[in-house]
Amino acid sequence: MGMDRFAALAEPNRRRMIEIIAANGKVSASDISSQFEISAPAVSQHLKILREAGIVTMEKKAQQRLYSINSQGVDEMWEWLNQLRQLWGEKLSALEEYLMQEKDGI
């Protein structure tokens, strides 16, 4: 899978790129680059990291590189977050139950 997806999203420029791609469906690298102050090679490097992390996909069409969201990669992130939320919910429920028992025991 390459770079960890959450690590890839830790960088603010990459999060903004994801927002642009998500809002537009398919976006060319040059259209993405035009919305940033950083150099085109820097934008390309960020897009490469997002691609290697499995968050975006890229297809070549003539001279353009078109980027779109990789729904499978994003779904896997949601799945992980939901599992974490479920675990926390179970822990908090157990803690709440314990505290209620302690309170009643006083």
C-alpha positions, 0 to 999 in steps of 0.5 A: 500500500505504500505510505500510510493513508493517515500520514499522507493526509497529515500534510495540509496541501494534500488535504486541500488537494483531496478536497479539490479532487472530491469536489470536482470528480476528475481533475487534471494535475495542472488544474490542481497546481493552478490553485496552489502557490507551491511549484508544479513539481511540488504539487506532483510530488504531493499527488504521487504520495496520495496515489501511493497511499491509495487515496487517489487514482490517476489516469493518463488522457492524451497529455493530461494526468487526471486525478480522482478519489480512490473510493476503495482506499477511502472506504478502508479508512472509514472502516478502520475509523468505525472499528475504532469508534465501536471499540471506544463505545464499548470501553465507554459503556463498560466504564459508565457501567462500572461508575454506576455500580461504584456510585450505587455501592456507596 
